[in-house]
Each structure stands twice: as C-alpha cells, then as structure tokens.
Amino acid sequence: MKWGDVPLIEIRWHGRGGQGVWSGSAVLAYAAIKAGKYAQSFPQFGPERLGGPVTAFNRIDDEPIVERGPIYEPDIVIVIDPSLVKPRYVSSLIEGLKPGGKLLVNSEGDPSSIRSQLSIPDEFEVWSVDATTIALEEIGRASPNTTMLGLLLAATNLLPIEYLEEGIRWRWSGDVAQKNINALKRAMKEASVDRVKEVIRA
C-alpha cells in the first residue's frame, strides 16, 4: 500500500476508555483531510466510558464518503488495549476483517507468536509493537494511541508522516505534542510483522 494509490480504506479501533482510542482515530482523520483526502472519525462507547469498551472507526477515501454507519468489514483492525490480545477476544477483533486485511496489536509478543497463540487465520497480516512501553518511556503515560498510529504507518504507508505530525500538533501542543511524535516514530522503527501466508490447495 503506497500513499496516493488507495481507494476507500476502512479502519476499526478496539480499546478501553482512557486509552485515547477516539483521539487516535480523530488525529488520523485530521491528518488525512490535511493530506487532501476525505475522512471520517467516530466512536462507539460501551456502558461506562472510563475503562469500558470503546470502538472507533475511520474511513479514508479520495472521493466524498457517503456511508455514515459503523464499519463491519474493515481493511484494518487496530487493537490498542493489550488485555484484548487473548484467545477469548480474537473472534470479535477479527470479525468482518477482509481477506488480506491487517491486524495491528499493542503487544510485547512477536506477530508470529501472536498468530499462533490466538489461532489467527493465515489470510490476515499480523503486526505488533509494544505500544504501552513506548508510550510510558516517550510520553510518560500509558496512552498508546499515537504509538499505534506509528504502527499503522509502518504497516500501510497510508499517509506521509508529516501529516500525522500535523495532526498530533493539532490535538496536543508544545512538549506533549513532540513526545507523541517521538512515540510515533519509535513505533515505526520497532514494528514487526507476520505476513499473509499463501494457501496452497491440492
């Protein structure tokens, strides 16, 4: 996937209240609009916002976006909460993910181990980075949303990095913005992938 040659991209985020799920989604949409794309960002909250389940969505396209509902068949799933990277949650995380789609997870584990432990089908690409540790070390708090945006850039090259940096400076200011940019860049360098496996049928 290269900047400028992709039609509609749909992204679904999974996390919990207080982890910056919606903020990350909003920064991505802002960056896409600044890059000349059309974009949406909208959340879906669970019964309790702080610590409760939060889902957010992005649509990014070269053309005006008519659809306004939730995303049921994403191209990319971003799992910002490491406690969700467990077998009992995997079916809901990859639900509707398109064949060849990308699963991006916040985890200390390497992608091949994550695929094995969670029994993730070979048709999906698995990416991981220890986003929480990076956020703690670079930002000073366990808010890994911008770190996961770095993983997204590593996995897709969806937008030039300068637009994500602009989006971060729109959402935060001064030293806080720079720390988040540092976290994004570090995540890009530390990202790991287990790519789609070719399935050979008899």
DAFENHU-V533523 format. One line per field, one symbol per residue. ss: DSSP state (H for helix, E for strand, L for the rest). phi: phi as a letter, one per 40 degrees, with the letter a starting at -180 (. if undefined). burial: # if it has 16 or more other C-alpha atoms within 10 Angstrom, else .. A space follows every 50 residues. Layout:
ss=???
phi=???
burial=???
This chain:
ss=LLLLLLLLEEEEEEEELLLLHHHHHHHHHHHHHHLLLEEEEEEEELLLLL LLEEEEEEEEELLLLLLLLLLLLLLEEEELLHHHLLHHHHHHHLLLLLLL LEEEEELLLLHHHHHHHHLLLLLLEEEEELHHHHHHHHLLLLLLHHHHHH HHHHHHLLLLHHHHHHHHHHHLLHHHHHHHHHHHHHHHHHLEEELLLLLL LL
phi=.bdgbbcdbbbbbbabdgcgcccccccccdcccccgccabaabacccbcc gccbbbbbbbacbdcccbcdcbbccbbbbccccccadcbcccccdgdcdg cbbbbcacccdcccdcccfcdccbcbbaacccccccccbgacbccccccc cccccbfcbccccccccccccbbfcccccccccdcccccccbabcdcccb bc
burial=.........##########################.#######.#..... ..##########.......##.#########..##.......##..##.. #######.####.##....#.##############..##..######### #####..##.#.#######......#############..######.... ..
